[in-house]
Amino acid sequence: MLIAEMSNIVKRYGSSRVLDHVDIVIDEGEILGLLGPNGAGKTTLIHSLAGLIKTDSGEIKVFNEELQRNLSTIKSKIGLVTQEVTVFEDLTARENLEFFGGIYGLRGEELKKRVEETLRFVGLMDRAKQLPTKFSGGMKRRLNIACALVHEPKLIIMDEPTVGIDPQSRNHILESIRKLQQNGTTILYTTHYIEEVQAIASRVVVMDQGHVIAEGTVDELVENIQHEEKVQLEVEEGSEELAEQLQKINGVKQVIRNGDRFSIISRTGSGNLDRVLTVAKSTGGVKSINVEKPTLEDVFLTLTGKTLRDREDN
Ligand SMILES: Nc1ncnc2c1ncn2[C@@H]1O[C@H](COP(=O)(O)OP(=O)(O)OP(=O)(O)O)[C@@H](O)[C@H]1O
């Protein structure tokens, strides 16, 4: 069964089309990973789906109902974790959850029960009486997530929930997302950390410049580029000149330079290891060279020409 269906969505800001005829479906019970570089349109898509902004055209159905016509009912069954942490600093963790639970119509014993369950679920039971000002970034994030979970939404939408937090909290969050899925919740998960998608997503949608450019399971996406070879090269002194020379080798599709390291993607069968080595040696010393199997990161690179690591920020 489909939990959400976005068809032919267009959203413009001024003259630029931020979402350009986007089609996305979310199946019940899946964790759909939404990947895309900066400015791809992920947040705009998520905010459209959560009913926070109106699209210019297209149709959005959530729980089989037209979104804008049934906005308040649908919103009450969605949990949105925004990119920015939105908790009240002058309320304790428990009071924050009571507030958000109240907004969603929970009252009395039911509210109390859900607040306690949610605090336990995100591992903040022992911090229930503290103000978030005393929390680490990761704990604040977990509280933020808890606020979106307290009303037991059927669909949870998360916009990069693990950016800028410690590894322990990140693992806790990923583990919690798996548990939510096991309990039957559907999750749309946006991130630029490929390894997170690889770890938890049932299916992946890749966006770039307002378009969906690929979708499938991680295995399916990697399978699509199995016809490519990747040579990893490290030299003593990398230069743009070397990158240009590598790019000229027959069969080379793409060269990505990161300082002294180069990833060279070629068509399969081009046997470019030797040629890459020769070119690299002609410009200086070679530290290491090897052929690697493509990963989801390479799928992303091949599709968008961009690396998600551009914005690695923790
Ligand atoms: N309110 C707005 N007014 C004008 N332009 C906007 C607005 N919101 C987003 N944009 C533009 O739309 C494009 C897509 O932005 P969006 O935030 O959806 O991308 P994103 O994929 O979520 O990127 P990021 O990973 O950086 O959050 C960007 O070029 C952005 O500048």
The ligand as a MOL file (V3000), in Angstrom:
LIG
                    3D

  0  0  0     0  0            999 V3000
M  V30 BEGIN CTAB
M  V30 COUNTS 31 33 0 0 0
M  V30 BEGIN ATOM
M  V30 1 N 11.9950 30.2250 0.5200 0
M  V30 2 C 12.8190 30.1910 -0.5320 0
M  V30 3 N 12.9280 31.2440 -1.3610 0
M  V30 4 C 13.7350 31.2140 -2.4310 0
M  V30 5 N 14.5000 30.1590 -2.7780 0
M  V30 6 C 14.4480 29.0750 -1.9930 0
M  V30 7 C 13.6140 29.0320 -0.8340 0
M  V30 8 N 13.7680 27.8050 -0.2600 0
M  V30 9 C 14.6570 27.1390 -1.0140 0
M  V30 10 N 15.0600 27.8920 -2.0480 0
M  V30 11 C 16.0120 27.4860 -3.0960 0
M  V30 12 O 15.5740 26.2550 -3.6240 0
M  V30 13 C 16.6630 25.3950 -3.8970 0
M  V30 14 C 16.4580 24.0600 -3.1900 0
M  V30 15 O 16.5590 24.2570 -1.8020 0
M  V30 16 P 16.3110 23.0920 -0.7450 0
M  V30 17 O 16.5340 23.6780 0.6180 0
M  V30 18 O 15.0120 22.4550 -1.0080 0
M  V30 19 O 17.4750 22.0990 -1.1350 0
M  V30 20 P 18.0810 20.8990 -0.2860 0
M  V30 21 O 18.2630 19.7750 -1.2370 0
M  V30 22 O 17.2470 20.6350 0.9050 0
M  V30 23 O 19.4820 21.4600 0.1270 0
M  V30 24 P 20.2460 21.3230 1.5400 0
M  V30 25 O 20.8250 19.9480 1.5480 0
M  V30 26 O 21.2800 22.3980 1.4350 0
M  V30 27 O 19.2620 21.5680 2.6310 0
M  V30 28 C 17.9180 26.1290 -3.4780 0
M  V30 29 O 18.4840 26.7110 -4.6090 0
M  V30 30 C 17.4000 27.1820 -2.5380 0
M  V30 31 O 18.2190 28.3140 -2.5710 0
M  V30 END ATOM
M  V30 BEGIN BOND
M  V30 1 1 1 2
M  V30 2 1 2 3
M  V30 3 2 2 7
M  V30 4 2 3 4
M  V30 5 1 4 5
M  V30 6 2 5 6
M  V30 7 1 6 7
M  V30 8 1 6 10
M  V30 9 1 7 8
M  V30 10 2 8 9
M  V30 11 1 9 10
M  V30 12 1 10 11
M  V30 13 1 11 12
M  V30 14 1 11 30
M  V30 15 1 12 13
M  V30 16 1 13 14
M  V30 17 1 13 28
M  V30 18 1 14 15
M  V30 19 1 15 16
M  V30 20 2 16 17
M  V30 21 1 16 18
M  V30 22 1 16 19
M  V30 23 1 19 20
M  V30 24 2 20 21
M  V30 25 1 20 22
M  V30 26 1 20 23
M  V30 27 1 23 24
M  V30 28 2 24 25
M  V30 29 1 24 26
M  V30 30 1 24 27
M  V30 31 1 28 29
M  V30 32 1 28 30
M  V30 33 1 30 31
M  V30 END BOND
M  V30 END CTAB
M  END
